[in-house]
Amino acid sequence: MKILITGANGLLGQHLVNHLLLTNHQIIATGKGPTRLPFTESDLYSYLTLDISNKASIEKTMQQIGDIDVVVHAAASTQVDDCENNKEAAYTNNVIGTSNLLEATKGKIKQFVYISTDFVFDGVNGFYKEDDVLNPVNWYGQTKKTAEEKVRETNLPWTIIRTCLVYGNTLSGTRANIITWVKDNLENKRPIKVVSDQVRTPTYVEDLANGIILAIQKNAKGIYHISGNETLTPYDMAMKTVSFFNLDATLITKVDASTFSQPGKRPQKTGFSIEKAQRDLGYQPISFEEGIKKMFAKVQ
């Protein structure tokens, strides 16, 4: 298959490209700037600069690459507070960019895979299923909800993959996340405050990439939740990090989310039921502890 990936320079994008190349698909990786991918151009791999917010840029790129089978749309503005502070830019990237890509690929592809988020939910109930009501509490979530609606309204065969708190390394090294934050601070004897009243199902990036590839291989349509299978608070994640690295837990203070002032409100309880993905796709995530182990095995 010939697969176009947007947001290929990001954490997920890098792992998607890497895994798909191992299965001998032809990959067109795209990103807004120069490539950060450690691959050499070949018959099976190419990188193109693409600004999805620019309709002319997309049309030019589509003419350049010709027919494709699948689009995986992972490009997005994902920083919650940046989206809250720059609403127009977030809307342009997340909604208009998605609309532009849908329009440019209309009638030309077999599957449009859109990557979404747990932040389309309000966090009142948590452990959400695919058909639960969407009610975002911040602008980032609102733009992703609106983009999901654009995808569902299209005549293209579509798949929406929602995920939650993705962690892992880029192909070139470590990337900041709660694990590296806790490890760095505690190894340097710096006390930290960690939220204990928010709930997520954290997702190891390679699990997410594998889940997306399963959806492509099985030509699965509709909405799927792809995440970890453990319901954890940030405090739980911090304590698992402490246990793994044998750090000093007394440096951690458990606090409520209200301790911190942030422009974008966070939903209190998200996290997913992944029963549908397990049943339909054969998706099986690793544990959070195993994710930590894999992250640091790759660094050493």
HELIX and SHEET records of a PDB file:
HELIX    1   1 LEU A   11  LEU A   21  1                                  11    
HELIX    2   2 LYS A   55  ILE A   65  1                                  11    
HELIX    3   3 VAL A   80  ASN A   85  1                                   6    
HELIX    4   4 LYS A   87  TYR A   91  1                                   5    
HELIX    5   5 THR A   92  ILE A   96  3                                   5    
HELIX    6   6 GLY A   97  THR A  105  1                                   9    
HELIX    7   7 ASP A  118  VAL A  120  5                                   3    
HELIX    8   8 TRP A  139  GLU A  153  1                                  15    
HELIX    9   9 ILE A  178  GLU A  187  1                                  10    
HELIX   10  10 VAL A  205  GLN A  217  1                                  13    
HELIX   11  11 PRO A  234  PHE A  245  1                                  12    
HELIX   12  12 ALA A  249  LEU A  251  5                                   3    
HELIX   13  13 ALA A  257  THR A  259  5                                   3    
HELIX   14  14 GLU A  275  LEU A  281  1                                   7    
HELIX   15  15 PHE A  288  VAL A  299  1                                  12    
SHEET    1   A 7 TYR A  45  THR A  49  0                                        
SHEET    2   A 7 GLN A  26  GLY A  31  1                                        
SHEET    3   A 7 LYS A   2  THR A   6  1                                        
SHEET    4   A 7 VAL A  70  HIS A  73  1                                        
SHEET    5   A 7 GLN A 111  THR A 117  1                                        
SHEET    6   A 7 TRP A 158  THR A 163  1                                        
SHEET    7   A 7 GLY A 222  HIS A 225  1                                        
SHEET    1   B 2 VAL A 166  TYR A 167  0                                        
SHEET    2   B 2 THR A 203  TYR A 204  1                                        
SHEET    1   C 2 ILE A 192  VAL A 195  0                                        
SHEET    2   C 2 ILE A 252  VAL A 255  1                                        
END                                                                             
